[in-house]
Amino acid sequence: MSTADDTVFKQYSEIIKSNGIKDVIKDVIVKSPDHTGDQFASQCKLVTVTFADDSIPPIELFVKIIVNNPQYASQLKELMMFEKEAQFFNLLLPDLKEFAKSKPGYDGYLDRILPKCYFASDNLVAFENVTEKGYSILNKKVPHTLNVVTQVVKNLAHFHGTVLAYIQHIGREAFEKKYDFITAVSVWSEEATTVNGPWIDVPIAGAIKILTEKPTPGSEKALEYLLKYENTGFAETCKLYKRDNQRCPNVVNHGDLWNGNVMFQCNPETQRPENSMIIDMQTIILGTPALDLQHYLLAAAEPKVIHSNWKKLLKIYYDDLCEINENLGQKVNFSFDDLENDFRSKCLAGFFGSLYNAFALDALDDVGDMANSEGDAVYNFVSQMNFSLSKLMGLKGKQYSEKIVRIFNVFEDVRAGIEVAE
């Protein structure tokens, strides 16, 4: 923890004043968060702003700034990750709120499912530190339960529904012209192969290694399937994220919705997660709403939850989406069958993402703060992931193999349109 120098003090003073807060600032205190290993596209700081009038509560900020590694920072800049998040909070979200507020059916839900942003630029984004309100990220190694998944799916319907209604209101061409930063470049495009490709291809290679060296019942079929995507998984994922093969109209997708990008406020008595909030909008992409649904449900939820409930969860999402659109004066212009078709046709990407829950999150433990390390950050990531997996194989290889087979079976049934009985 440190008291800010004059430059940083002035910077945060201006941010606070830009939000209409004119009270005299006493101090700005900056510290690093306790957690490590999550800062893959930024470095994070916790900032406390205190006031000369001690009766005014301090403002607690969670701040993301550009990474220290120059090469990696340049690579991220080419993908417009900070720019996308800044433009989302500076331009699109205010317009969505203004549109929604003009309708009698809006109850302010966007303020509940997205964090308050105090300032956003191409190299710094400052949010309200919602941990002060009791929000936290659940253990990322524990897949989400049905109760938790249902909350996230309903929030996603509120967000997607508002975007869909707004696009219908102003027209698709006008929307894409005004918010062209969304379609300018994507982490799920060929341009992102160097930076994002290893996040898909390394787990696929790891799964192939596990299934080859630690066979378990059913592993032969899963191995045969994964071998088709050895070194090409990311390229195949990019094809799935293209907008030329979908039934549903476009919405703004989060683009990387998994356990680590959702925060929850737990009931103080039961400790059950109740309210949820979606964070990190650096990867937004335009496409069918099934993109976010398949990524989150397959990559973040318990396999048995998805196996028995994926159609039910899609229906909850679709019904809420229709209700939101109706409240905002519009009508959903695609069927539930359209949504299910897109979900099933895109869910290979979610299967690749689910390899993290099977084993790759364990391997990530040793990666550390790659974005702010020296040298080639992507090379460091790949090397450390491979080293970690080799170290873990003797202890957990069989367990990992069984998990991969389990999620592969879920993926196959989802793709075939099968929802098993509970």
Solvent accessible surface area in square Angstrom, and as a share of the most:
residue,aa,sasa,rsa
1,M,168,0.75
2,S,66,0.43
3,T,91,0.53
4,A,17,0.13
5,D,91,0.47
6,D,126,0.65
7,T,104,0.61
8,V,42,0.24
9,F,64,0.27
10,K,130,0.55
11,Q,71,0.31
12,Y,10,0.04
13,S,10,0.07
14,E,92,0.41
15,I,6,0.03
16,I,0,0.00
17,K,104,0.44
18,S,82,0.53
19,N,50,0.25
20,G,54,0.52
21,I,46,0.23
22,K,152,0.65
23,D,61,0.32
24,V,108,0.62
25,I,19,0.10
26,K,129,0.55
27,D,33,0.17
28,V,0,0.00
29,I,41,0.21
30,V,29,0.17
31,K,78,0.33
32,S,69,0.44
33,P,15,0.10
34,D,146,0.76
35,H,78,0.35
36,T,109,0.63
37,G,16,0.16
38,D,60,0.31
39,Q,20,0.09
40,F,38,0.16
41,A,18,0.14
42,S,6,0.04
43,Q,23,0.10
44,C,11,0.07
45,K,53,0.22
46,L,36,0.18
47,V,1,0.00
48,T,28,0.16
49,V,0,0.00
50,T,34,0.20
51,F,5,0.02
52,A,58,0.45
53,D,73,0.38
54,D,121,0.62
55,S,94,0.61
56,I,47,0.24
57,P,99,0.62
58,P,67,0.42
59,I,24,0.12
60,E,46,0.21
61,L,0,0.00
62,F,52,0.22
63,V,0,0.00
64,K,7,0.03
65,I,40,0.20
66,I,56,0.28
67,V,6,0.03
68,N,95,0.49
69,N,6,0.03
70,P,110,0.69
71,Q,88,0.39
72,Y,6,0.02
73,A,16,0.13
74,S,59,0.38
75,Q,34,0.15
76,L,4,0.02
77,K,114,0.48
78,E,127,0.57
79,L,5,0.02
80,M,49,0.22
81,M,16,0.07
82,F,5,0.02
83,E,23,0.10
84,K,3,0.01
85,E,0,0.00
86,A,1,0.01
87,Q,64,0.28
88,F,0,0.00
89,F,15,0.06
90,N,78,0.40
91,L,55,0.27
92,L,0,0.00
93,L,10,0.05
94,P,58,0.36
95,D,27,0.14
96,L,0,0.00
97,K,47,0.20
98,E,125,0.56
99,F,13,0.05
100,A,0,0.00
101,K,133,0.56
102,S,80,0.51
103,K,53,0.22
104,P,141,0.88
105,G,30,0.29
106,Y,30,0.11
107,D,96,0.50
108,G,19,0.18
109,Y,8,0.03
110,L,1,0.00
111,D,80,0.42
112,R,125,0.46
113,I,7,0.04
114,L,3,0.02
115,P,9,0.06
116,K,97,0.41
117,C,31,0.19
118,Y,31,0.12
119,F,74,0.31
120,A,8,0.06
121,S,32,0.21
122,D,69,0.36
123,N,86,0.44
124,L,10,0.05
125,V,0,0.00
126,A,0,0.00
127,F,13,0.06
128,E,35,0.16
129,N,10,0.05
130,V,9,0.05
131,T,72,0.42
132,E,113,0.51
133,K,115,0.49
134,G,46,0.44
135,Y,18,0.07
136,S,53,0.34
137,I,61,0.31
138,L,41,0.20
139,N,97,0.50
140,K,49,0.21
141,K,87,0.37
142,V,84,0.48
143,P,33,0.21
144,H,4,0.02
145,T,60,0.35
146,L,73,0.36
147,N,55,0.28
148,V,6,0.03
149,V,0,0.00
150,T,32,0.19
151,Q,30,0.13
152,V,1,0.00
153,V,0,0.00
154,K,78,0.33
155,N,23,0.12
156,L,0,0.00
157,A,0,0.00
158,H,43,0.19
159,F,2,0.01
160,H,0,0.00
161,G,0,0.00
162,T,0,0.00
163,V,0,0.00
164,L,2,0.01
165,A,0,0.00
166,Y,14,0.05
167,I,16,0.08
168,Q,52,0.23
169,H,99,0.44
170,I,56,0.28
171,G,29,0.28
172,R,138,0.50
173,E,131,0.59
174,A,48,0.37
175,F,1,0.01
176,E,38,0.17
177,K,169,0.72
178,K,98,0.42
179,Y,1,0.01
180,D,86,0.44
181,F,12,0.05
182,I,2,0.01
183,T,55,0.32
184,A,62,0.48
185,V,20,0.11
186,S,14,0.09
187,V,12,0.07
188,W,19,0.07
189,S,19,0.12
190,E,100,0.45
191,E,122,0.55
192,A,1,0.00
193,T,72,0.42
194,T,84,0.49
195,V,14,0.08
196,N,22,0.11
197,G,3,0.03
198,P,21,0.13
199,W,43,0.15
200,I,11,0.06
201,D,32,0.17
202,V,18,0.10
203,P,2,0.01
204,I,0,0.00
205,A,46,0.35
206,G,6,0.06
207,A,0,0.00
208,I,17,0.09
209,K,68,0.29
210,I,0,0.00
211,L,3,0.02
212,T,80,0.47
213,E,93,0.42
214,K,53,0.23
215,P,76,0.48
216,T,16,0.10
217,P,126,0.79
218,G,47,0.45
219,S,5,0.03
220,E,143,0.64
221,K,117,0.49
222,A,0,0.00
223,L,33,0.17
224,E,118,0.53
225,Y,19,0.07
226,L,0,0.00
227,L,84,0.42
228,K,127,0.54
229,Y,33,0.12
230,E,77,0.34
231,N,119,0.61
232,T,66,0.38
233,G,0,0.00
234,F,5,0.02
235,A,53,0.41
236,E,46,0.20
237,T,2,0.01
238,C,3,0.02
239,K,118,0.50
240,L,24,0.12
241,Y,9,0.03
242,K,89,0.38
243,R,97,0.35
244,D,120,0.62
245,N,101,0.52
246,Q,44,0.20
247,R,140,0.51
248,C,4,0.02
249,P,39,0.24
250,N,24,0.12
251,V,1,0.00
252,V,0,0.00
253,N,0,0.00
254,H,1,0.00
255,G,2,0.02
256,D,43,0.22
257,L,0,0.00
258,W,60,0.21
259,N,1,0.01
260,G,9,0.09
261,N,10,0.05
262,V,0,0.00
263,M,20,0.09
264,F,0,0.00
265,Q,49,0.22
266,C,40,0.24
267,N,36,0.18
268,P,116,0.73
269,E,156,0.70
270,T,81,0.47
271,Q,119,0.53
272,R,135,0.49
273,P,22,0.14
274,E,85,0.38
275,N,78,0.40
276,S,7,0.05
277,M,11,0.05
278,I,3,0.01
279,I,28,0.14
280,D,46,0.24
281,M,1,0.00
282,Q,11,0.05
283,T,16,0.09
284,I,1,0.01
285,I,13,0.07
286,L,5,0.02
287,G,0,0.00
288,T,0,0.00
289,P,0,0.00
290,A,0,0.00
291,L,4,0.02
292,D,2,0.01
293,L,0,0.00
294,Q,0,0.00
295,H,13,0.06
296,Y,0,0.00
297,L,0,0.00
298,L,16,0.08
299,A,6,0.05
300,A,0,0.00
301,A,3,0.03
302,E,37,0.17
303,P,31,0.20
304,K,145,0.61
305,V,11,0.06
306,I,2,0.01
307,H,35,0.15
308,S,11,0.07
309,N,9,0.05
310,W,0,0.00
311,K,64,0.27
312,K,100,0.42
313,L,1,0.01
314,L,0,0.00
315,K,92,0.39
316,I,58,0.29
317,Y,0,0.00
318,Y,31,0.12
319,D,66,0.34
320,D,19,0.10
321,L,0,0.00
322,C,44,0.27
323,E,100,0.45
324,I,11,0.05
325,N,0,0.00
326,E,130,0.58
327,N,58,0.30
328,L,1,0.00
329,G,58,0.55
330,Q,48,0.21
331,K,168,0.71
332,V,15,0.09
333,N,99,0.51
334,F,14,0.06
335,S,50,0.32
336,F,43,0.18
337,D,93,0.48
338,D,31,0.16
339,L,0,0.00
340,E,22,0.10
341,N,51,0.26
342,D,1,0.00
343,F,0,0.00
344,R,78,0.29
345,S,55,0.36
346,K,4,0.02
347,C,0,0.00
348,L,16,0.08
349,A,4,0.03
350,G,0,0.00
351,F,1,0.00
352,F,3,0.01
353,G,8,0.08
354,S,3,0.02
355,L,0,0.00
356,Y,27,0.10
357,N,29,0.15
358,A,3,0.02
359,F,5,0.02
360,A,0,0.00
361,L,15,0.07
362,D,27,0.14
363,A,1,0.00
364,L,22,0.11
365,D,92,0.47
366,D,64,0.33
367,V,19,0.11
368,G,27,0.26
369,D,55,0.29
370,M,5,0.02
371,A,0,0.00
372,N,31,0.16
373,S,38,0.24
374,E,159,0.71
375,G,52,0.50
376,D,56,0.29
377,A,2,0.02
378,V,17,0.09
379,Y,146,0.55
380,N,50,0.26
381,F,1,0.00
382,V,40,0.23
383,S,47,0.30
384,Q,52,0.23
385,M,5,0.02
386,N,74,0.38
387,F,125,0.52
388,S,0,0.00
389,L,10,0.05
390,S,64,0.41
391,K,110,0.46
392,L,27,0.13
393,M,10,0.05
394,G,67,0.64
395,L,152,0.75
396,K,72,0.31
397,G,1,0.01
398,K,108,0.46
399,Q,83,0.37
400,Y,2,0.01
401,S,0,0.00
402,E,85,0.38
403,K,60,0.26
404,I,0,0.00
405,V,13,0.07
406,R,118,0.43
407,I,15,0.08
408,F,2,0.01
409,N,69,0.35
410,V,7,0.04
411,F,1,0.00
412,E,39,0.17
413,D,32,0.17
414,V,0,0.00
415,R,99,0.36
416,A,61,0.47
417,G,15,0.14
418,I,83,0.42
419,E,48,0.21
420,V,49,0.28
421,A,97,0.75
422,E,161,0.72
